[in-house]
Amino acid sequence: MNDISFTNTTYLWPILLGAFLLWIVFLWKEWKGTFKVQFFFSAVVSFLAIACLVVMVLQPTKPQSSSNKTAIVLTEGFSKSVYDSLKKKNRKALIVDYRKEQQLKEKLSKVSRVFVLGNGLETYDLWQLKTIPSTFISGKEPKGIGKLTYKNKLTLGDSIHIAGNYHAPTEGNQLFLVDPSGQELDSIKLNNEQKQLFKLTSVSKALGDFAYSLVQKNSEGETIEQHTLPLQILPKEALKVLILNGSPSFETKYLKNYLAEMGNEVLVRTQISRGRYKTEYLNSETIQFNGISSSVLQEFDLLILDETLWNTLSAAQRNIVKNAIVSDGLGLFMQASENVPLSFKDFSGIRFKQTNRTEIRIHPFEKVAAYTYANRFVESMNLVGIHFSEGETITGYNRLGKGRIGTTVLKSTYNLLLKGNSDSYRFLWAPVIEKLSKQEEKALHWEMDSFLAFKDEPVTFSLDTEEEIPKVTYEGSQIPMRGDIFIKNRWDGIVYPKKTGWNSLKSANDTSITKQFFVFESGQWNTLKSIQTQGANKKYLSDKTRVVQEQVKEPMSLFWFYIIFIACLGYLWILPKMK
């Protein structure tokens, strides 16, 4: 009885009050001045009739009855041995082949537990298991490229770095990076390792939207598989970087050279002794520095400081820096040191914790050791990570107004250059400079939910805008947008691509504002997609974290309430006639 609830509870008290008054009117009408047995019997019958009427109006419900039936959902890549074992334990289990039938909601409405075998349901179908306790048992990891890391948006002249791992490669085959014209730019020979790491590099040489390829060939030169790598090459824009150091350091020596090699204008001012400073200009001598002031900082996109210099700044100078970050979008990067967590946390809002692990590996350079101070970032809602190791943030930043404040716990990264690991050095510093520098103010900022997009499958995207109600179109049709309840000025939308290759989303208010995204041919990146799907299913269907959010209710049968109500009315109607 405790599980019974009512649908129409909005007017519960008015209904109960009306029923009580109706019963009082009936009692008043039946009262003949004396208490007879007939009066009490009629009162009980009338009360029962009115109670049945109230129940029928309120419409009682109860938890949906579920049998102890188990369902087994088969998806691509499921293990036959696991299926046979489950089938043996659950002989009456309902078997559903997701590969043939993707509408599961109705089929699973009467089961109490579901086992999902294989790579799992597509992420856009997981909602169908929302109210059913479910267990996911993944299949064997498929053969092929299971992890891929690369930047799909570069500036002209940037290095192209493709990295990842290949599961169960065929020894003797080769993996090629091929440009849109078919020219082979780099290659690696596959071996017989269970998981082989690979890195392929080249240089961007032309502007535009391109479709590079990763091509695998056997020892006879025959193409075994080919996957498209979309790349956008944009014009290069030089940054203006100001580096202020309280003492000379090898870290700054190599960092300034790297920044200059990338075509940026760099001004370095280093205190070499009390009252004496050394000023260096790289790629420009037009930048003048006469001390920290609002007018000076407006000229720069990024300010890099060390802990020694930071501690010498007055409160007024720190306020000038903060105003430049908040109002003008200046980026601030604090170079790592043992004392940065203490001296920088109040200004930046970034918190740290102690750790004993100081040697790390950062994907995709797992074979190269990097070193850190004995600190780690404390994760928070405001922290945006740039580099990670074993789930911990190694480099990150907080947003502050229009600008960003960041730092790292990486120690003496110049040692990577000294050991000949220039690729890993550039990999560490390129995103730091890009993400912390003054950001171009855009009316819309787009983000795609996933690198993988396929024809006729939902692609989720989001945009940040100050428009009251943004309008986005795809192929001439407007896309419904939904405001994010947690993040101000963020909107989410879903598009179903109609064609393969490069597609674009457009702002209806300004058609010059577009978002280019690539739609792959069916069958491409199957291994990568399978592993991502497995990860999504593990997260959603894990027994330890999966909680059924709501219990489905079903209406109770009102048949007996109608019978009792009619019987009571019949008795009350026929009673006076029998007298």
CORFEN-V403466 format. One line per field, one symbol per residue. phi: phi as a letter, one per 40 degrees, with the letter a starting at -180 (. if undefined). psi: psi as a letter, one per 30 degrees, with the letter a starting at -180 (. if undefined). burial: # if it has 16 or more other ideal C-beta (glycine too) atoms within 10 Angstrom, else .. A space follows every 10 residues. Layout:
phi = ???
psi = ???
burial = ???
This chain:
phi = .cccbbcccd bdcccccccc cccccccccc cbgbcbdccc cccccccccc ccccccccfc badccbcccb bbbcbdgccc cccccccccb ccccbbcccb bccbdccbcb bbabbbbhch cddcbcdcbd bbdbbbbccc ccchcbaaba ccbbbdgccc bbbibbcfcc chcbbbcbcd cgcccaaacc bbccbbcbbb babcbachcb bcabbbbccc gcccaabcbc bbbbccbccb bbbbbcacac dcdccccccc ccgccbbbbb cbacgbbbbb bbgabccbbb hcaccccccb cabbbbcccd cccccccccc cccccccbgd cbbcccaccd dccbccccgc bbbcaccbbb bbcbbccbcb bbccbaccca cccbcbbbaf gbcbbaabcb gcbabaaabc bfcccccccg cccccccccd cccccccdcc cbcbbcacca ccbbdgbcbc bbabacccbc bbbbfgbccc bbcccbbcgb bbabbbdbac gcbabbccca cccbbcabbc cdhcfccccc cccdcccccc bddcbcbcca bcbbccccdc cccccccccc ccccdcccc
psi = fffklkeife heeeeeeeee eeeeeeeeef kgfljleeee eeeeeeeeee eeeeeeefik llkkkklgkk kjkklkglke eeeeeeeefi fgkkkkjfff jfjfeeegfg lfkkkjkbfl lkefffffge gkkkkkjlak klkajfkkkl kgjllkflkj jklakkkhlj kflkkkkklf fgkjellkkk aglejkklkk lakkflkajl jlkjkkkafg gkkelkkkjk kkjlkkkklj kkkkkflkke eeeeeeeeee fgglkkkkjk kfljgklkkk kkfkgfkkjh ljleeefffl fkkklleeee ffkleeeeee eeeeeeefgk kkkkkklffe eeffeeefgk lllllfjfkl kkkghffkkl kllhllkkkl efkjkekljh fkkekllkkj bfakklalgk khfffeefgg ieeeeeeeee feeefflkkk jkekjkkkel ekklkgkkjk llkklgkejk kklkhfkkkk kkkkfekkgk kklkkjkfll aklkkkkffj ffjljklkkl kkfkheeeee eeeeeeeeee gkeffjkjfl kkkkklkgef eeeeeeeeee efefeeff.
burial = .....#.... ....#...#. ..#..#...# .......... .#..###.## #####..#.# #........# ########.. .##..#...# ..#..#.#.. ...#...#.. #.######## ###..#.##. ##.#.####. ##.#####.# #..##..#.# #########. ..#######. .......#.# .....##### .#.#....## .######... ....#.#### ###..#..## ######..#. ##.###.### .#.#####.# #......... .##...#.#. .#...##..# ########## ..#......# ##.##..### #######..# #..#..##.# .#.......# .#.##..#.# .##.###... ..#..##.#. .#######.# ..######## #######... #.######## .########. ...#.#.#.. .###....#. #####....# .###....#. #........# ###.#.#..# ..#.###... ..#.#.#### ...####### ####.##..# #....#.... .....#.... #..##..#.. .........
